Amino acid sequence: MRHGTQHADVDVDVVTAELDTVLRTGPFHVALRAAITARGLPLQRVQHHLTRFGVKVGVTSLSYWQQGARRPQRAESLRAVRALEEILQLPEESLIRLLTTADGHATGERPSARSYRALVEASGALEKLLAELDSPLDGGLLAIGQHERVRIGARRELLARDSQHIVRAHKDGVDRYVAVHHGDPGCAPERMTVHALENCRTGRVLWHHETGVLVAELLFDTLLRAGDTFLFRYGVEDGTAGAAGEYIRGFGFSGGQYALEVRFSEGALPVRCHRFAQHSAAAPRGGRRELPLSGHHRSVHLVEQRVRPGIVGIGWDWE
């Protein structure tokens, strides 16, 4: 009897160690299966617990998730994954994090990858800031083209960015654009500076410290009529956070061409760079493609011929 008890204790320790490992390394389905096994819960019991959280997921879906046949993507499914973290007594964000990577594996020590929760919280903060500026989400403007340049400093921080826009008004009376900047985790938006560089001037600047979201009015000093086009450029000096590991741009509407260029300081070059995309903050990352880093110019870029609603960005790995 004593021998059997000791053997069971050893098995529990082994299962716990394996769970800790796969929660760090992924992929998602292996981590989920290990967590369910570690808690000793049949799928019917897991489903019952989910209903207590107000989430409806079938046993078949749970089985597919832990087999890797399907991945949670819809908003209701993402709610289920968050509930599973609590039901299975897992660290917060441990399962969701494995869904927000490009290939289903954990990102390790790559800094500043934005979690689903961080993106949702930033979206809520942005809505409140736009409401305070009495600005609709699209501002009456359609994006025809945008070229964004991001500079990474010697401390590997997001040092600054500037954006050049070509827009077309789809209603009369448009005289401004509201720029949005989402700093990296730990940033201080109150210490950032917005510069109106071409064909505009800076109006009101608001921020939300907890999420690192900053919004700024760029005033045109002219009233656009429906169909009019306009070109302008602005910049944001940041440099208030730690090492950056990616730069993302969200689009609420379809639009024209988008070009993103990331330029690195001479003393801080990444070992590899890649492009990625998400249909929404809740969706897993996909569309991963390695991007060549220009040795002479220390830059990497992507070009989207026509943007769609969602997220696109460039990520990189430090040595």
C-alpha positions as CSV (number, residue, x, y, z in Angstrom):
1,M,0.0,0.0,0.0
2,R,2.8,2.4,0.9
3,H,4.7,1.6,-2.3
4,G,1.5,2.3,-4.4
5,T,1.1,5.7,-2.7
6,Q,4.6,6.7,-3.3
7,H,4.3,5.7,-7.0
8,A,1.2,7.8,-7.3
9,D,2.9,10.8,-5.9
10,V,5.8,10.4,-8.3
11,D,3.3,10.2,-11.2
12,V,1.6,13.4,-10.1
13,D,4.9,15.1,-9.9
14,V,5.8,13.9,-13.4
15,V,2.4,15.1,-14.8
16,T,2.8,18.5,-13.1
17,A,6.3,18.9,-14.5
18,E,5.1,18.0,-18.0
19,L,2.2,20.4,-17.8
20,D,4.5,23.3,-16.7
21,T,6.7,22.5,-19.7
22,V,4.0,22.4,-22.4
23,L,2.4,25.6,-21.0
24,R,5.6,27.3,-21.8
25,T,6.4,25.7,-25.1
26,G,3.0,24.7,-26.6
27,P,1.4,23.9,-28.9
28,F,-2.0,24.7,-27.6
29,H,-3.7,21.3,-28.1
30,V,-0.9,19.5,-26.2
31,A,-1.0,22.0,-23.3
32,L,-4.8,21.7,-23.1
33,R,-4.7,17.9,-23.1
34,A,-2.0,17.9,-20.5
35,A,-4.0,20.3,-18.3
36,I,-7.1,18.2,-18.5
37,T,-5.1,15.0,-17.7
38,A,-3.4,16.6,-14.8
39,R,-6.8,17.6,-13.2
40,G,-8.3,14.2,-13.9
41,L,-11.4,15.6,-15.5
42,P,-13.4,13.8,-18.2
43,L,-14.6,16.0,-21.0
44,Q,-18.2,15.8,-19.9
45,R,-17.2,17.2,-16.6
46,V,-15.2,20.0,-18.2
47,Q,-18.2,20.9,-20.3
48,H,-20.4,21.0,-17.2
49,H,-17.9,23.4,-15.5
50,L,-18.0,25.6,-18.6
51,T,-21.8,25.9,-18.5
52,R,-21.4,27.4,-15.0
53,F,-19.3,30.1,-16.6
54,G,-22.1,30.8,-19.1
55,V,-20.1,29.3,-21.9
56,K,-21.5,26.6,-24.2
57,V,-19.0,24.3,-25.9
58,G,-19.7,20.8,-27.0
59,V,-17.8,17.7,-25.9
60,T,-16.9,17.1,-29.5
61,S,-15.3,20.5,-29.9
62,L,-13.3,20.0,-26.7
63,S,-12.1,16.7,-28.0
64,Y,-11.1,18.3,-31.3
65,W,-9.3,21.1,-29.5
66,Q,-7.1,18.8,-27.4
67,Q,-6.4,16.6,-30.4
68,G,-5.3,19.6,-32.5
69,A,-8.0,18.9,-35.2
70,R,-9.4,22.4,-34.6
71,R,-8.4,25.6,-32.8
72,P,-10.6,27.9,-30.9
73,Q,-11.2,31.1,-33.0
74,R,-14.7,32.5,-32.5
75,A,-15.3,34.9,-29.7
76,E,-17.4,32.4,-27.8
77,S,-14.6,29.8,-28.1
78,L,-12.0,32.3,-26.8
79,R,-14.3,32.9,-23.8
80,A,-14.3,29.2,-23.2
81,V,-10.5,29.1,-23.3
82,R,-10.3,31.8,-20.6
83,A,-12.8,29.9,-18.5
84,L,-10.7,26.7,-19.0
85,E,-7.7,28.5,-17.5
86,E,-9.7,29.0,-14.3
87,I,-11.4,25.6,-14.3
88,L,-8.1,23.8,-14.8
89,Q,-6.3,26.0,-12.3
90,L,-3.8,27.3,-14.9
91,P,-1.9,30.7,-14.8
92,E,-3.8,33.5,-16.4
93,E,-3.1,33.9,-20.2
94,S,-1.3,30.6,-20.3
95,L,-3.6,29.0,-22.9
96,I,-4.7,32.2,-24.7
97,R,-1.0,33.0,-25.2
98,L,-0.5,29.8,-27.1
99,L,-3.3,30.7,-29.5
100,T,-1.9,34.2,-30.3
101,T,1.4,33.0,-31.8
102,A,2.0,32.4,-35.5
103,D,2.5,28.6,-35.3
104,G,0.8,27.6,-32.1
105,H,4.1,27.5,-30.2
106,A,5.0,29.8,-27.3
107,T,7.1,32.9,-28.0
108,G,9.5,32.2,-25.2
109,E,11.3,35.4,-24.1
110,R,10.4,37.6,-27.0
111,P,9.3,40.9,-25.4
112,S,6.2,42.9,-25.8
113,A,4.0,40.4,-27.7
114,R,0.5,41.8,-27.1
115,S,-1.9,39.4,-25.5
116,Y,-5.6,39.1,-26.4
117,R,-6.5,40.8,-23.2
118,A,-4.1,43.7,-23.7
119,L,-5.6,44.3,-27.2
120,V,-9.1,44.2,-26.0
121,E,-8.4,46.5,-23.1
122,A,-6.6,48.9,-25.5
123,S,-9.6,48.8,-27.8
124,G,-11.9,49.8,-24.9
125,A,-9.6,52.6,-23.9
126,L,-9.5,53.8,-27.5
127,E,-13.3,53.9,-27.8
128,K,-13.5,56.1,-24.7
129,L,-10.7,58.5,-25.9
130,L,-12.4,58.8,-29.3
131,A,-15.7,59.5,-27.6
132,E,-14.0,62.3,-25.6
133,L,-12.8,63.8,-28.9
134,D,-16.3,63.3,-30.4
135,S,-14.7,61.5,-33.3
136,P,-16.2,58.6,-35.2
137,L,-14.0,55.6,-35.8
138,D,-13.3,56.3,-39.5
139,G,-13.5,60.2,-39.1
140,G,-15.1,60.5,-42.5
141,L,-11.9,59.5,-44.3
142,L,-11.1,56.5,-46.5
143,A,-7.4,55.5,-46.5
144,I,-6.0,55.3,-50.0
145,G,-2.4,54.7,-48.9
146,Q,-0.2,54.8,-45.8
147,H,3.6,54.5,-45.4
148,E,4.7,54.0,-41.8
149,R,8.3,54.1,-40.6
150,V,9.2,52.7,-37.2
151,R,12.6,53.3,-35.6
152,I,14.0,50.9,-33.0
153,G,16.6,52.5,-30.7
154,A,19.9,51.3,-29.3
155,R,18.1,49.9,-26.2
156,R,15.9,47.9,-28.5
157,E,13.0,50.2,-27.6
158,L,10.4,51.6,-30.0
159,L,12.0,54.9,-30.4
160,A,9.7,56.7,-32.8
161,R,7.5,56.3,-35.8
162,D,6.2,58.6,-38.5
163,S,3.2,58.0,-40.9
164,Q,2.5,59.5,-44.3
165,H,-1.2,59.2,-45.3
166,I,-3.2,59.7,-48.5
167,V,-6.9,59.9,-47.7
168,R,-10.2,60.6,-49.5
169,A,-13.2,62.2,-47.7
170,H,-16.4,60.3,-48.1
171,K,-18.5,63.1,-46.6
172,D,-18.5,66.9,-46.6
173,G,-16.8,69.0,-43.8
174,V,-13.9,66.8,-42.8
175,D,-11.1,68.9,-41.4
176,R,-9.1,66.5,-39.2
177,Y,-7.6,63.1,-38.6
178,V,-7.3,61.3,-35.3
179,A,-4.0,59.5,-35.0
180,V,-3.7,56.5,-32.7
181,H,-0.4,55.2,-31.1
182,H,-0.3,52.1,-29.0
183,G,3.0,52.0,-27.0
184,D,4.7,48.8,-25.9
185,P,3.9,47.3,-22.4
186,G,5.3,49.6,-19.7
187,C,5.3,52.7,-21.8
188,A,4.4,56.2,-20.6
189,P,2.1,57.9,-23.1
190,E,2.2,61.1,-21.1
191,R,5.9,61.4,-22.0
192,M,5.4,60.9,-25.7
193,T,5.4,63.8,-28.2
194,V,3.3,64.1,-31.4
195,H,4.7,66.1,-34.3
196,A,2.7,67.5,-37.2
197,L,5.2,67.2,-40.1
198,E,3.3,68.0,-43.3
199,N,0.0,69.6,-44.2
200,C,-1.4,69.5,-40.7
201,R,-1.0,70.8,-37.1
202,T,-1.5,69.1,-33.8
203,G,-4.7,69.6,-31.9
204,R,-5.8,67.9,-28.7
205,V,-3.7,64.9,-27.4
206,L,-5.2,62.4,-25.0
207,W,-3.9,59.2,-23.5
208,H,-4.7,56.2,-21.3
209,H,-1.7,55.4,-19.1
210,E,-2.7,51.8,-18.2
211,T,-3.0,50.6,-21.7
212,G,-0.4,52.9,-23.3
213,V,-2.9,54.2,-25.9
214,L,-2.4,57.8,-27.2
215,V,-4.7,59.7,-29.6
216,A,-4.0,63.0,-31.2
217,E,-6.0,65.3,-33.5
218,L,-4.2,66.4,-36.7
219,L,-6.0,69.5,-38.0
220,F,-6.0,70.2,-41.8
221,D,-6.9,73.9,-41.7
222,T,-9.2,73.2,-44.6
223,L,-12.6,71.6,-45.1
224,L,-12.7,68.6,-47.4
225,R,-15.7,67.9,-49.5
226,A,-16.8,64.3,-50.3
227,G,-14.4,63.0,-52.9
228,D,-11.5,65.3,-52.0
229,T,-8.1,63.8,-51.4
230,F,-5.5,65.0,-48.9
231,L,-1.9,64.1,-48.0
232,F,-0.4,64.7,-44.6
233,R,2.4,63.3,-42.4
234,Y,2.9,63.2,-38.6
235,G,5.3,61.5,-36.2
236,V,5.3,60.2,-32.6
237,E,8.4,60.2,-30.4
238,D,8.1,57.3,-27.9
239,G,11.1,55.6,-26.4
240,T,9.4,55.2,-23.0
241,A,9.2,51.4,-22.8
242,G,11.6,48.4,-22.7
243,A,12.7,46.2,-25.5
244,A,10.2,45.8,-28.4
245,G,9.6,42.5,-30.2
246,E,7.1,43.5,-32.8
247,Y,5.1,46.4,-34.3
248,I,1.4,45.9,-35.2
249,R,-1.1,48.0,-37.0
250,G,-4.9,47.4,-36.7
251,F,-7.4,48.3,-39.4
252,G,-11.1,48.7,-38.7
253,F,-12.0,49.1,-42.3
254,S,-10.8,48.0,-45.7
255,G,-8.5,50.4,-47.4
256,G,-5.7,51.0,-49.9
257,Q,-2.0,50.2,-49.8
258,Y,-0.1,50.0,-46.5
259,A,3.7,49.8,-46.3
260,L,5.5,49.3,-43.0
261,E,9.2,49.8,-42.6
262,V,11.1,49.0,-39.4
263,R,14.6,50.4,-39.1
264,F,17.0,49.2,-36.3
265,S,19.8,51.0,-34.6
266,E,23.3,49.9,-35.7
267,G,24.0,48.4,-32.3
268,A,20.7,46.5,-31.9
269,L,20.0,44.2,-34.8
270,P,17.6,41.3,-34.6
271,V,18.6,37.8,-35.7
272,R,15.4,37.2,-37.7
273,C,12.2,39.1,-38.7
274,H,8.8,38.0,-40.0
275,R,5.5,39.3,-41.1
276,F,2.2,38.1,-39.5
277,A,-1.5,38.9,-39.6
278,Q,-4.7,38.3,-37.5
279,H,-8.3,38.6,-38.6
280,S,-9.0,40.1,-35.2
281,A,-7.5,40.4,-31.7
282,A,-9.2,37.1,-30.7
283,A,-8.0,35.2,-33.7
284,P,-4.8,33.2,-33.9
285,R,-1.9,34.7,-35.8
286,G,-1.3,33.4,-39.3
287,G,0.2,34.5,-42.6
288,R,3.7,34.2,-41.2
289,R,6.4,34.9,-43.7
290,E,10.1,35.5,-43.0
291,L,11.4,38.9,-44.1
292,P,14.9,39.7,-45.1
293,L,16.8,42.3,-43.1
294,S,18.8,44.8,-45.2
295,G,22.3,44.8,-43.7
296,H,23.3,48.1,-45.1
297,H,20.1,50.0,-44.2
298,R,19.3,47.9,-41.1
299,S,15.7,47.8,-42.1
300,V,12.9,45.4,-42.9
301,H,9.5,46.1,-44.6
302,L,6.2,44.7,-45.8
303,V,3.7,46.0,-48.3
304,E,0.0,45.2,-48.3
305,Q,-1.5,46.1,-51.6
306,R,-5.0,46.4,-50.1
307,V,-5.6,46.2,-46.3
308,R,-8.6,44.4,-44.8
309,P,-10.1,44.7,-41.3
310,G,-7.8,43.1,-38.8
311,I,-4.2,43.3,-37.7
312,V,-0.9,43.1,-39.7
313,G,2.6,43.5,-38.3
314,I,6.3,42.7,-38.2
315,G,7.9,40.7,-35.4
316,W,11.5,40.0,-34.7
317,D,13.7,37.9,-32.4
318,W,16.7,39.3,-30.5
319,E,19.8,37.1,-30.0
